[in-house]
Every structure is written in C-alpha cells, then in structure tokens.
Amino acid sequence: MTLPLFIFEERYKQMIKDCVENDQRRIAIVLAKPQADISDVTASTHVVGSFTDILSVSENPDGTFYILVHGQERCRIGQIDNRSHPYFSIEHRPYKLQRGDPNVEQVTAWDALETFRDYAKVFFAFDAIKQIEESLPEELIYQASFICANIRIPAEERQILLEAPSLVDRFKYAQKLMRERIESHEPATDDSGDAVPDDDADSASPLN
C-alpha cells in the first residue's frame, strides 16, 4: 500500500533530513494508542507496526515535507531509543505472518474474497467488481493486504488485522468485519419508502 504523508513536526522533519542524507529509505509507522500518555512512548504505542520504504521526498519552502512511502513487512516494536535523536528509533525486528496449510489458506482466501465482492457491491461504485478483478494480486498474502487496505474500518480494527498471528486469522477477521458492516448497512429511502442511490457507494472506489 502506498501512502502520502505530510511531515511537519520538528523531530520528524529532522528524521526525514537524516534519512535523505544517509540514504536510509526505511522507516517504521506505528499506531499510537488512543488517549495514551505520549510522554511514555513505550506505553503509548502498539507493539506491532509496519516498515515502509520512502519512495519520494519533496521539501517545501517552510521546511515541511511531503513524502510518499510504500508499506513493506510488519515489525515488532521492542526497545525504543528516544535519546540518540529527537525522533524515535527502533531495532530492525521483522515480524513475519505465520503460514500454514496452503489448501486451508486458499479456501479461507476464496471465502474472504467472496465476502469482499459482496461488500464492494454495497459500499463501492457500480464498476468496483471489475476494478477488483483487474487489480487483485495473485499471492494470497497480498490478497489479504488488498482486502484490508480497502475496507472502511476504524484504526483500532486495522491494528487487529495487522497483529493477526497468521494469514488465515487475518482473512477470517477481515471477513467478520465485512459481514458485520454489510448486515448493519441500511440503504437510504425516500418518503415513499423506495430505495434511493447511496451517495457514498456511488462515489467510492476500492482503488482510491
């Protein structure tokens, strides 16, 4: 998943400068816990994050940056160093997703994808299915990432998907979240009780 970021905090502006100067293109992104005490960095962040590679850096006249990063493998957050730099740094600790029986993974993926297609019919534009089929990766692990990136869920639920122990667990939890949203969705109606187009569904695209 490719993500544009606006860097404006002084410590992270320095981090980007250091990355560029030292040709260090990998940074980690970690979700902060809600209502956490940011003075205690270890307690205020989740223990699983994602490595990202910096694709491009554009410095603005005011010293802020626009950067483009692409997500890579997830990482486990161990000891955080907040003394060597004004920003935080961590050890390089990849956290691989557990893989199991290929047949079980394939069947679970098929089930999740079928639910994703149903989800797309409810929440995405009319041509979403065609876009999904054209963009769907072949590798199962990337199919899971494709689904997780395109369902509308709060950050905390995305974090649960990120922390899923195995690929099968990730597919199953994503499918559960999609089913819950499909079941709770109520199409808009006019005064006569007839269904009217869902503005969100008409304007949404799984590739945005």
C-alpha positions as CSV (number, residue, x, y, z in Angstrom):
1,M,0.0,0.0,0.0
2,T,1.4,3.4,-1.0
3,L,0.7,6.3,1.4
4,P,1.4,10.0,1.1
5,L,2.5,11.7,4.3
6,F,2.8,15.4,5.3
7,I,5.8,15.8,7.7
8,F,5.5,19.0,9.9
9,E,6.7,18.1,13.4
10,E,10.3,19.3,14.0
11,R,11.5,15.9,15.2
12,Y,10.2,14.1,12.1
13,K,11.4,16.8,9.8
14,Q,14.9,16.0,11.2
15,M,14.2,12.3,10.7
16,I,13.5,12.8,7.0
17,K,16.6,15.0,6.6
18,D,18.7,12.3,8.2
19,C,17.1,9.6,6.0
20,V,17.9,11.6,2.9
21,E,21.5,12.5,4.0
22,N,22.3,8.9,5.0
23,D,20.4,7.3,2.1
24,Q,18.2,5.5,4.7
25,R,14.9,4.8,3.0
26,R,13.2,2.6,5.5
27,I,11.1,3.9,8.4
28,A,8.6,2.3,10.7
29,I,5.0,3.5,11.2
30,V,3.3,2.6,14.5
31,L,-0.2,3.4,15.6
32,A,-0.5,5.4,18.9
33,K,-2.9,4.0,21.4
34,P,-6.0,6.2,21.9
35,Q,-5.8,8.6,24.9
36,A,-2.3,7.4,25.7
37,D,0.3,9.5,27.6
38,I,2.7,10.4,24.8
39,S,5.4,11.2,27.4
40,D,5.7,7.4,27.9
41,V,6.5,6.3,24.3
42,T,6.8,2.6,25.1
43,A,3.3,2.5,26.7
44,S,1.7,4.9,24.2
45,T,2.3,2.8,21.0
46,H,1.2,-0.6,19.9
47,V,3.7,-3.4,19.8
48,V,3.3,-4.2,16.1
49,G,3.9,-1.7,13.3
50,S,4.8,-1.7,9.6
51,F,8.1,-1.0,7.9
52,T,7.7,1.4,5.0
53,D,10.1,2.4,2.2
54,I,10.4,6.1,1.3
55,L,9.7,6.4,-2.5
56,S,10.0,10.2,-2.8
57,V,10.7,13.3,-0.7
58,S,9.7,16.8,-1.5
59,E,10.7,19.6,0.8
60,N,8.5,22.7,1.0
61,P,9.8,26.3,1.4
62,D,8.7,26.3,5.0
63,G,10.8,23.2,5.8
64,T,8.0,20.7,5.9
65,F,8.0,17.7,3.7
66,Y,5.6,15.7,1.5
67,I,6.8,12.1,1.3
68,L,5.5,9.0,-0.4
69,V,6.0,5.7,1.3
70,H,5.2,2.1,0.4
71,G,4.3,-0.4,3.0
72,Q,6.5,-3.5,3.5
73,E,6.5,-6.2,6.1
74,R,5.2,-5.7,9.6
75,C,7.6,-5.2,12.5
76,R,7.6,-5.8,16.2
77,I,8.3,-2.8,18.4
78,G,10.9,-3.6,21.1
79,Q,13.0,-1.1,22.9
80,I,12.5,2.4,21.6
81,D,15.5,4.8,21.5
82,N,14.4,8.3,22.2
83,R,17.9,9.6,23.3
84,S,20.1,9.3,20.3
85,H,17.8,11.5,18.1
86,P,14.9,14.0,18.6
87,Y,12.7,11.3,17.0
88,F,12.2,7.7,18.0
89,S,14.2,4.8,16.5
90,I,13.8,1.0,16.9
91,E,15.8,-2.1,16.2
92,H,15.2,-3.9,12.9
93,R,12.8,-6.6,14.0
94,P,10.6,-8.0,11.2
95,Y,7.5,-9.9,12.4
96,K,6.5,-12.5,9.8
97,L,3.0,-13.6,9.4
98,Q,2.6,-17.3,10.2
99,R,1.8,-19.5,7.2
100,G,0.0,-22.9,7.4
101,D,-1.6,-25.5,5.2
102,P,-1.7,-24.0,1.7
103,N,-5.1,-25.6,1.0
104,V,-6.7,-24.1,4.1
105,E,-5.2,-20.7,3.3
106,Q,-6.6,-20.9,-0.3
107,V,-10.1,-21.8,0.8
108,T,-10.1,-19.1,3.5
109,A,-9.0,-16.6,0.9
110,W,-11.8,-17.6,-1.5
111,D,-14.4,-17.1,1.3
112,A,-13.0,-13.7,2.2
113,L,-12.8,-12.6,-1.4
114,E,-16.4,-13.6,-2.0
115,T,-17.4,-11.5,1.1
116,F,-15.3,-8.7,-0.2
117,R,-17.2,-8.7,-3.5
118,D,-20.5,-8.5,-1.6
119,Y,-19.0,-5.7,0.5
120,A,-18.0,-3.9,-2.7
121,K,-21.5,-4.1,-4.2
122,V,-22.8,-2.3,-1.1
123,F,-20.2,0.3,-0.4
124,F,-18.3,0.9,-3.7
125,A,-19.1,2.3,-7.1
126,F,-21.0,0.3,-9.6
127,D,-17.9,-0.8,-11.5
128,A,-16.0,-1.8,-8.4
129,I,-16.2,-5.5,-9.1
130,K,-14.4,-5.0,-12.4
131,Q,-11.7,-2.9,-10.8
132,I,-11.2,-5.5,-8.1
133,E,-10.8,-8.4,-10.5
134,E,-8.3,-6.3,-12.6
135,S,-6.3,-5.3,-9.5
136,L,-6.4,-8.4,-7.3
137,P,-2.9,-9.8,-6.7
138,E,-2.2,-13.4,-7.2
139,E,-0.2,-14.1,-4.0
140,L,-2.5,-14.8,-1.1
141,I,-0.7,-12.6,1.4
142,Y,-1.1,-9.7,-1.0
143,Q,-4.8,-10.5,-1.5
144,A,-5.2,-10.2,2.3
145,S,-3.4,-6.8,2.2
146,F,-5.6,-5.7,-0.7
147,I,-8.8,-6.5,1.2
148,C,-7.6,-4.9,4.5
149,A,-6.5,-1.8,2.7
150,N,-9.9,-1.3,1.0
151,I,-12.4,-1.9,3.8
152,R,-13.7,1.0,5.8
153,I,-12.9,0.3,9.4
154,P,-11.5,2.3,12.4
155,A,-7.8,2.4,13.0
156,E,-8.0,0.2,16.1
157,E,-9.6,-2.6,14.0
158,R,-7.0,-2.2,11.3
159,Q,-4.4,-2.7,14.1
160,I,-6.1,-6.0,15.0
161,L,-5.8,-7.1,11.4
162,L,-2.1,-6.1,11.4
163,E,-1.5,-8.1,14.5
164,A,-3.2,-11.2,13.3
165,P,-0.9,-14.2,14.1
166,S,-1.5,-16.0,10.8
167,L,-2.7,-15.4,7.3
168,V,-5.8,-17.5,7.9
169,D,-6.5,-15.4,11.0
170,R,-6.2,-12.2,9.0
171,F,-8.6,-13.4,6.3
172,K,-11.1,-14.6,8.8
173,Y,-11.1,-11.4,10.9
174,A,-11.4,-9.3,7.8
175,Q,-14.3,-11.4,6.6
176,K,-16.0,-11.0,10.0
177,L,-15.7,-7.2,9.9
178,M,-17.1,-7.0,6.3
179,R,-20.1,-9.2,7.2
180,E,-20.8,-7.0,10.2
181,R,-20.9,-3.9,8.1
182,I,-22.9,-5.5,5.3
183,E,-25.5,-6.7,7.8
184,S,-25.7,-3.3,9.6
185,H,-25.9,-1.3,6.3
186,E,-29.4,0.3,5.7
187,P,-29.9,1.7,2.2
188,A,-31.3,5.2,2.1
189,T,-35.0,5.6,1.2
190,D,-37.2,8.4,0.1
191,D,-40.5,9.5,1.6
192,S,-42.3,6.7,-0.3
193,G,-40.1,4.0,1.2
194,D,-38.4,3.3,-2.1
195,A,-34.6,2.8,-2.1
196,V,-32.5,5.6,-3.5
197,P,-28.9,5.5,-4.6
198,D,-26.3,5.5,-1.8
199,D,-24.1,8.6,-2.4
200,D,-21.1,7.0,-0.6
201,A,-21.3,3.9,-2.7
202,D,-21.6,5.8,-6.0
203,S,-18.5,7.9,-5.2
204,A,-16.3,5.3,-3.6
205,S,-13.7,3.2,-5.4
206,P,-11.7,0.4,-3.9
207,L,-8.6,1.7,-5.7
208,N,-8.7,5.3,-4.3
